[in-house]
Amino acid sequence: MYAVITSTGNAGGFIGSMLGAVIISALNITATNFDNLWIVCTISNVFIIIPVMLLYLINFNKAIEVTKTAHQNDSQIV
């Protein structure tokens, strides 16, 4: 499980870096030209909020049920 979480985080970081580079290049931001930097900041903040808005898709009741079942199975083994 740790490997899945870590690899997902690494893949997200890689994709985010590449997407950020594409956006910065498309908006013509250079070391001396920061005219469109506010657009990049706005896009970045919107992409940070998107996962929070998708939390409703998680079925927490099912996750709790699975956790309880796993805990019961572990206690029966011992």
RASULUR-V57494 format. One line per field, one symbol per residue. phi: phi as a letter, one per 40 degrees, with the letter a starting at -180 (. if undefined). A space follows every 10 residues. Layout:
phi->???
This chain:
phi->.dcccccccc cccccccccc cccccccfcb cbbbcbcccc cccccccccd cccccccccc cccccccccc cccccccc
